[in-house]
Structure formats: structure tokens, C-alpha cells
């Protein structure tokens, strides 16, 4: 089952176990799969200090993201403290119009493809839009868009290539695996882009409101301090681009196969936005659009699997977990449990009507993680995604050129394995 498709295999195991803790026999790697919302809450919030983000499963990706935001301890605490003010709802809302202008400029570039009938690559197009927004937010005027694109291409290569070692954590580093050299080259590219930007931000000595300026103010200018800024930036930039890009990419095949949802979504955007441009005042009115995005995140959560390592032995749900064991939290599986979701495989945005959503267990749905490590970028995600969807659909009706099926690729980030091509039909 895992050989055929690891992502859906996790969900199937969780379904068969009805959310109980399961020990997986994956050869020498025998992690515990945790899917029940109460167990997820225990690991991620109630007893989170016993389940740090350490261990062999993190080794490969830490070569890319470093050891600040992606791990534990004082470096993580100081990085989160420095970044938190940059991603509050108030701060992100203040950027609505600026982000909307960036999106409009990128969507304008799609007119040529629409007129010529040339299909677009959904993943690449969504990434282009998101990268432009993220580059502006993180670097202000200190970086060109080309740098942001170069960074994201390197991230994308590393995430794809690093996925194999993530799901095979017991393979020694001395044993070469496909993609190891290309992964190292991707990390080198990241460093070649980021370190000059850090030096440029430090030399500016201003009170810039971009993320890199805030991090430089929070870290000293030593070699260690620059490495910390580098790690903070890489982790946060990846998180800010990956979730939005992949959610927007999964949206189009979903709308293709759920015509009633698509019709209602188009209806709301026509009513609220009209022919555009999209304004910050429109965002609170895009209620159904937000519900659609929430449902996409339920079925295709970007951070689909979250490894933790037990420090002290204890029981979870009556199952003994030995110290040193790996615990896998799988939102992809939890979001599909019949015990907590009616018709879990059906795409139904109305699950997220306020009166229904409040009755659900807090950890039945956790696309942004939970506890002290909950992603600080979820406000940014909803602003970016709502603005992007509303801008595209106020101009075009995307039509799928290839009909799938589209299966999830078992990398660090959940993405479609197959290429998604769209024809853009002007409204």
C-alpha cells in the first residue's frame, strides 16, 4: 500500500484504525501514526515539550532551513518573537491594497495566454503570483523579483529531492540516494541569494518594515547572527510561498469536478468584485470563497505530515510510546476520519459555515499545525489566497485542459504529482 502511494496509505491506515494509534512497520523505521484529534492535541499542545521537532527525520531538511524556526529552544523562541509582529492580522490587513496591486500586475500578464488560447501551467502560474507577493513582503525594495524566483526554484528542487530522505530517515547519510547532489546544489543557491540580501539590509540601517529588516534588527551582525537571519528567512519564506501556492494549485481540479461549488464561487466573486479591481474592502465579503479555500486545505493540507520525537516514555490512547520513538502527525489522515467528518472524501465547503465549524474538535482540522508551533502565517495565507482567487476569477474562467486524476506527491509539501494545465477563458 505504501509502495503504491504513501500519502493515501497513511490516510487508509488511519481510517482502518478509526483514529487509534498505530505502529507502522516500514522495515527498520517503525514510527507511530497519530491521527485522533485528542491524541494530536496531546502531542502538539498539551504535552508538546515531550515531542520536539528533532531527530533523523529532520536532518535532511535542516540543511536547507537551518535550526531556528524549524526546531526548538532559544533560537526558535527568539525567531518567532521577531517574526510574530510581521504576521499579525492587523499588520497583514494593512498590506491588502499593496498585495492586491502586486497580484493585479501578475494577472495582467495572463491576458496574452487567454487571447492566444495557450494553456498555462497552474502550479507555475500560482507560484509566480505568490512569489511576487512574498518577495515584496519579505524584502521590500532590497531584492528584485528575479531573486525571489531564484529562491523559490531552489526551494522547490530541495523539497522534492529531500522528500525521499524524509520518508527514509534511517538510511545513513553516507549511503547516496537519488537527488543528494542536486539537493546540495539547491542549498548552495539559497545561500548565494540570501546572504548578500542580509548584508544589504544591515548596511541600510533603516527602520524598514519588511521581514528581513525586522530579523536583522533582532539578530546581531556576527557570523552566527547572519546565519540565524538566513535560517529564519528561509523557513518563513518557504512556508509563506508553499502553502498558498499548493492550495491555489489544488483548487482548479477541485472546481473542475465540482461544478455547483464553482458556480457558487463565481457568483460570489461576480457580485462582490464585479470586473475589479479587487479591493481590501471586498475581502470580508468573500465568505464562500474562504470556505472553499478551507475545504481545499482540509483535503490537501500543505504540511501533510509532521514528525515528532518522544523524549520521555508515556502512553497515548493506551499505547506505550518509548522514548526516542518517532511520532507522525498526519493532517491528511485526520482530515479524512469518518468519526469526525461526515462524508470525509466529499468536497463540501459548507462544512465551514460558522455554526458548524465551532462544534468540531479543535484538532480535527489543523492545516496550520497547532500549539506553540502553530504557523504564524495563516492570516497572510487567507489574504493572499482570497486576493488571488478573486482577481483571477474576476477576469477569467479557468478550464482544465487535462482532467487527471491528480494524485498527491509524497514530498515535504503536498503537491499534485501530475502537471495541471488550464485554459483561461475571459469573463
matplotlib code that plots the C-alpha trace (Angstrom):
import matplotlib.pyplot as plt

x = [0.0, 2.8, 4.6, 1.6, 1.0, 2.5, 0.2, -3.1, -1.6, -1.3, -5.0, -6.1, -4.3, -5.8, -9.3, -8.9, -7.7, -10.6, -8.1, -6.4, -2.6, -0.9, 2.7, 3.8, 6.2, 8.3, 11.3, 13.8, 11.7, 8.7, 7.0, 3.7, 0.9, -1.2, -4.5, -7.2, -7.8, -7.4, -4.1, -3.0, -3.8, -1.8, 1.3, 1.1, -0.2, -0.9, 2.5, 4.3, 7.6, 7.9, 7.6, 10.2, 11.0, 14.2, 15.6, 16.8, 13.6, 14.5, 18.2, 17.9, 15.6, 17.5, 20.4, 18.1, 16.0, 18.6, 18.0, 16.0, 12.2, 12.2, 13.4, 13.3, 15.0, 16.1, 16.8, 13.3, 11.8, 13.7, 13.0, 9.3, 9.3, 11.0, 8.6, 5.3, 4.6, 5.1, 2.3, -0.5, -4.0, -3.7, -0.3, -1.3, -4.6, -2.6, -0.9, -4.1, -4.0, -0.3, -0.6, -3.7, -1.6, 1.1, -1.4, -3.1, 0.2, 1.0, -2.5, -2.4, 0.4, -2.0, -4.0, -1.7, -2.3, -6.0, -6.2, -4.0, -5.6, -2.3, -2.6, -0.9, 0.9, -1.3, 1.5, 4.0, 1.4, 0.2, 3.9, 4.7, 1.9, 2.7, 6.5, 5.8, 3.8, 6.2, 9.2, 7.7, 6.6, 10.0, 12.5, 10.7, 12.9, 16.0, 15.5, 14.5, 11.7, 14.3, 15.9, 12.6, 12.0, 15.5, 15.0, 11.7, 13.0, 15.8, 13.3, 11.1, 14.0, 15.2, 11.7, 11.2, 14.6, 14.6, 11.3, 13.0, 15.3, 12.4, 10.4, 13.6, 15.2, 17.3, 19.3, 22.8, 24.0, 27.0, 24.7, 23.9, 20.3, 19.0, 18.9, 21.5, 23.9, 21.1, 19.8, 23.2, 23.3, 19.9, 21.0, 24.1, 21.8, 19.7, 22.9, 24.1, 20.8, 20.1, 23.5, 24.0, 20.5, 21.3, 24.4, 22.4, 19.7, 22.3, 24.1, 20.8, 20.5, 16.9, 13.6, 12.3, 9.0, 10.0, 10.7, 14.4, 14.9, 13.0, 15.1, 18.3, 17.3, 16.6, 19.9, 23.4, 25.7, 28.1, 28.6, 26.3, 23.7, 23.8, 23.3, 20.3, 18.8, 19.4, 17.7, 14.7, 14.2, 14.5, 12.0, 9.5, 9.8, 9.2, 6.2, 4.7, 5.0, 4.4, 1.0, -0.5, 0.9, -0.1, -3.6, -4.2, -2.9, -5.2, -8.2, -8.5, -9.0, -11.5, -13.6, -13.4, -15.1, -17.5, -19.5, -22.0, -19.2, -17.6, -20.8, -21.5, -17.9, -18.1, -21.4, -19.9, -16.9, -19.1, -21.4, -18.7, -15.8, -17.5, -14.9, -12.4, -10.0, -10.1, -10.0, -9.3, -12.9, -14.0, -12.2, -14.7, -17.5, -15.8, -17.2, -17.9, -14.5, -12.9, -14.9, -13.8, -10.2, -10.7, -12.1, -9.2, -6.9, -8.8, -8.4, -4.9, -3.1, 0.3, 2.1, 0.5, 2.8, 4.6, 7.2, 8.0, 10.4, 9.3, 11.7, 10.2, 8.2, 4.5, 1.1, -1.0, -4.5, -3.4, -0.5, 3.0, 5.4, 9.0, 11.5, 13.3, 10.3, 9.1, 5.5, 4.0, 1.1, -0.8, -3.3, -4.1, -5.3, -7.0, -9.0, -10.4, -11.6, -15.2, -15.5, -15.1, -16.1, -19.4, -18.7, -15.0, -14.0, -16.6, -15.7, -18.2, -17.3, -20.4, -18.6, -17.0, -20.2, -19.6, -22.4, -20.9, -17.2, -17.5, -18.9, -15.8, -12.9, -10.1, -7.7, -9.9, -8.7, -5.2, -3.8, -1.5, -0.4, -1.2, 0.1, 3.2, 4.4, 1.2, 2.1, 2.2, 1.4, -2.2, -3.6, -1.2, -2.3, -6.0, -5.3, -3.0, -5.3, -8.5, -7.0, -5.5, -8.7, -10.9, -8.5, -8.2, -11.9, -13.0, -11.1, -11.1, -12.9, -10.0, -10.8, -8.9, -7.1, -6.1, -8.7, -6.5, -6.8, -4.3, -2.5, -0.6, 3.2, 4.8, 7.3, 7.8, 4.9, 1.8, 1.6, 0.0, 2.2, 0.8, 1.0, -2.2, -2.8, -5.5, -7.1, -8.1, -11.5, -12.1, -15.2]
y = [0.0, 2.4, 1.5, 2.4, 5.8, 6.7, 9.7, 7.9, 4.9, 7.0, 8.0, 4.4, 3.2, 6.0, 5.1, 1.4, 2.1, 4.6, 7.1, 4.8, 5.0, 2.6, 1.5, 1.3, -1.5, 0.2, -2.0, -0.7, 2.5, 1.9, 5.2, 5.7, 7.2, 9.6, 10.8, 11.1, 14.8, 14.2, 12.5, 15.2, 17.8, 15.9, 15.8, 19.3, 21.3, 19.6, 17.8, 19.4, 19.7, 15.9, 15.8, 18.2, 18.7, 16.8, 13.5, 11.9, 12.8, 16.5, 16.1, 16.5, 19.5, 21.3, 21.5, 23.8, 25.5, 25.6, 25.2, 28.2, 28.3, 24.7, 23.3, 24.1, 26.1, 29.7, 30.3, 29.2, 31.4, 34.5, 33.9, 33.6, 36.6, 38.7, 37.5, 37.4, 41.2, 41.0, 38.5, 39.7, 40.1, 43.9, 44.0, 41.8, 43.6, 46.9, 45.4, 44.4, 47.1, 46.7, 43.0, 43.5, 45.7, 43.1, 40.4, 42.5, 43.2, 39.5, 38.5, 41.2, 39.1, 36.3, 38.2, 37.1, 33.4, 34.0, 35.7, 33.1, 30.1, 28.9, 26.8, 27.8, 25.6, 26.0, 25.3, 27.6, 30.4, 30.3, 30.3, 33.3, 35.3, 34.2, 34.7, 38.3, 39.0, 37.2, 38.9, 42.3, 41.4, 39.9, 42.1, 45.3, 47.2, 45.3, 42.4, 42.0, 39.7, 37.6, 36.9, 35.7, 33.5, 32.0, 31.3, 29.6, 27.4, 26.3, 25.6, 23.6, 21.4, 20.9, 20.0, 17.5, 16.0, 16.0, 14.1, 10.7, 11.0, 12.4, 9.2, 7.0, 8.6, 5.6, 5.5, 6.8, 10.0, 8.0, 6.0, 8.1, 8.4, 9.9, 13.6, 14.1, 16.2, 18.3, 18.9, 20.2, 22.5, 23.9, 24.7, 26.5, 28.6, 29.6, 30.8, 32.7, 34.7, 35.2, 36.2, 39.2, 40.4, 40.2, 42.2, 44.8, 45.0, 45.5, 48.2, 50.1, 50.7, 51.8, 51.1, 49.1, 47.3, 44.3, 40.9, 40.9, 44.3, 43.1, 40.0, 41.9, 44.2, 41.2, 39.4, 40.8, 41.3, 38.5, 35.4, 33.5, 36.2, 36.3, 32.5, 32.9, 35.5, 33.3, 30.3, 32.4, 33.9, 30.5, 28.8, 31.6, 32.3, 28.7, 28.5, 31.7, 30.5, 26.8, 26.7, 29.4, 28.1, 24.5, 25.3, 27.5, 24.8, 22.1, 24.5, 24.2, 20.4, 20.6, 23.2, 21.2, 18.2, 20.2, 22.4, 23.6, 24.8, 26.5, 28.2, 29.5, 30.7, 32.6, 34.0, 35.5, 37.0, 38.5, 40.0, 41.3, 42.2, 42.6, 43.3, 44.5, 45.6, 43.7, 46.0, 45.3, 46.2, 43.1, 40.6, 40.4, 39.8, 36.8, 34.4, 31.4, 31.9, 31.5, 28.4, 26.9, 27.5, 26.0, 22.8, 22.6, 22.8, 20.0, 17.6, 18.8, 20.2, 21.5, 20.4, 17.0, 15.1, 16.4, 14.2, 14.5, 12.5, 11.3, 12.4, 10.5, 7.3, 7.6, 6.3, 7.9, 6.5, 3.4, 2.7, 2.9, 5.2, 4.6, 7.4, 8.1, 6.8, 8.8, 10.0, 11.0, 13.5, 13.3, 16.0, 14.4, 11.3, 13.2, 15.4, 12.2, 10.3, 9.3, 9.6, 13.4, 14.3, 13.5, 12.2, 12.9, 12.4, 14.7, 18.3, 20.4, 24.0, 24.3, 22.3, 25.6, 27.6, 29.3, 27.4, 24.1, 24.8, 25.8, 22.3, 20.5, 19.3, 21.9, 19.3, 17.6, 20.3, 21.7, 22.7, 25.3, 23.0, 23.7, 24.5, 26.7, 25.8, 26.8, 28.6, 32.4, 33.0, 31.8, 35.4, 36.1, 32.9, 33.9, 37.4, 36.2, 33.4, 35.4, 38.2, 35.9, 33.8, 36.9, 38.7, 35.7, 34.8, 38.4, 38.2, 34.6, 31.3, 28.7, 25.5, 22.2, 21.0, 17.7, 16.0, 13.9, 12.1, 14.1, 12.2, 13.8, 13.6, 12.4, 15.3, 17.6, 19.7, 18.1, 18.9, 17.2, 14.6, 15.4, 18.7, 20.7, 22.7, 25.5, 27.3, 30.9, 32.0, 35.7, 36.6]
z = [0.0, 0.9, -2.3, -4.4, -2.8, 0.6, 1.2, 0.7, 2.5, 5.7, 5.3, 4.8, 7.8, 9.9, 8.5, 9.3, 12.8, 13.3, 14.7, 17.2, 17.5, 15.0, 14.8, 11.2, 10.1, 7.5, 7.7, 10.2, 10.6, 12.9, 13.7, 15.4, 13.4, 15.4, 13.8, 16.6, 17.3, 21.1, 20.5, 18.1, 20.7, 23.3, 21.1, 19.6, 22.6, 25.9, 26.2, 23.3, 25.2, 25.2, 21.4, 20.0, 16.3, 16.5, 15.2, 12.0, 10.1, 10.3, 9.4, 5.6, 5.5, 8.3, 5.8, 3.8, 6.5, 9.4, 13.1, 14.2, 13.3, 12.3, 15.6, 19.3, 22.0, 22.4, 18.7, 17.8, 20.5, 19.5, 15.8, 16.5, 18.7, 16.0, 13.2, 15.1, 14.8, 11.0, 10.6, 12.9, 11.4, 11.8, 10.1, 7.2, 6.7, 6.4, 3.3, 1.5, -1.2, -1.8, -2.2, -4.4, -6.7, -7.0, -7.9, -10.5, -12.2, -12.4, -13.5, -16.2, -17.8, -18.4, -20.9, -23.7, -23.0, -22.7, -26.1, -27.9, -26.3, -24.9, -21.8, -18.6, -16.1, -12.9, -10.4, -12.1, -12.6, -9.0, -7.8, -10.0, -8.3, -4.8, -5.2, -6.3, -3.1, -0.8, -2.2, -1.7, 1.9, 2.9, 1.1, 0.2, -2.3, -1.2, -3.6, -7.2, -8.2, -10.0, -6.7, -5.2, -8.2, -8.0, -4.3, -4.9, -7.7, -5.3, -2.5, -4.9, -6.0, -2.5, -1.2, -4.0, -3.6, 0.2, 0.4, -0.2, 2.8, 5.0, 4.5, 4.7, 7.8, 8.8, 5.6, 6.6, 5.0, 3.8, 1.6, -1.5, -2.6, -5.9, -5.8, -3.0, -5.1, -6.7, -3.2, -2.1, -5.1, -4.3, -0.8, -2.2, -4.5, -1.5, 0.3, -2.8, -2.8, 0.9, 2.4, 0.0, 0.9, 4.6, 4.1, 2.1, 4.8, 7.5, 5.5, 5.1, 8.8, 8.5, 10.1, 7.2, 7.6, 5.5, 7.2, 6.5, 8.2, 11.3, 11.5, 11.1, 14.0, 16.1, 15.4, 15.9, 12.9, 13.7, 11.5, 13.9, 13.8, 10.0, 9.9, 12.2, 10.0, 7.0, 8.6, 9.8, 6.3, 4.5, 6.8, 6.8, 3.1, 2.2, 4.5, 3.1, -0.5, -0.3, 1.4, -0.7, -4.0, -3.4, -2.2, -5.2, -7.5, -6.0, -6.3, -10.1, -10.4, -7.5, -9.2, -12.4, -10.7, -8.5, -10.9, -8.3, -6.0, -8.9, -10.0, -6.5, -6.2, -9.5, -8.4, -5.2, -6.9, -9.7, -7.0, -4.7, -7.0, -10.4, -13.1, -10.5, -9.3, -6.1, -3.1, 0.6, 1.3, -0.7, 1.5, 4.3, 1.8, 0.1, 2.7, 0.4, -1.3, 2.1, 2.9, -0.5, 0.4, 3.9, 2.3, -0.1, 2.9, 4.5, 1.7, 0.6, 3.6, 2.5, 5.7, 5.5, 7.8, 10.9, 12.6, 16.3, 18.6, 22.1, 24.8, 27.7, 27.5, 28.0, 26.8, 24.1, 23.9, 25.9, 23.6, 25.1, 23.3, 24.1, 24.5, 21.2, 19.1, 16.1, 16.2, 12.9, 13.0, 9.7, 9.0, 5.6, 7.5, 10.4, 8.0, 6.4, 9.5, 9.3, 13.1, 12.9, 9.3, 7.6, 4.1, 4.5, 0.9, -0.5, -1.2, 0.7, 1.7, 3.8, 6.5, 7.4, 8.0, 11.4, 13.2, 12.1, 12.4, 16.1, 17.0, 15.7, 17.8, 17.6, 16.3, 13.8, 11.4, 11.7, 8.3, 10.0, 12.8, 16.4, 19.9, 20.3, 16.8, 15.0, 11.8, 12.3, 8.6, 8.4, 8.2, 5.4, 3.6, 3.6, 2.4, -0.4, -1.4, -1.3, -3.3, -5.9, -6.4, -6.6, -9.1, -11.4, -11.4, -11.9, -15.2, -16.4, -16.1, -15.9, -17.7, -17.1, -20.3, -18.7, -16.5, -14.1, -11.9, -9.8, -7.0, -4.2, -4.4, -1.0, -0.6, 2.3, 0.9, -0.6, -4.3, -7.3, -8.9, -12.4, -14.2, -14.2, -17.4, -17.6, -20.5, -19.5, -20.8, -20.5, -18.5]

ax = plt.figure().add_subplot(projection="3d")
ax.plot(x, y, z, "-o")
ax.set_aspect("equal")
plt.show()
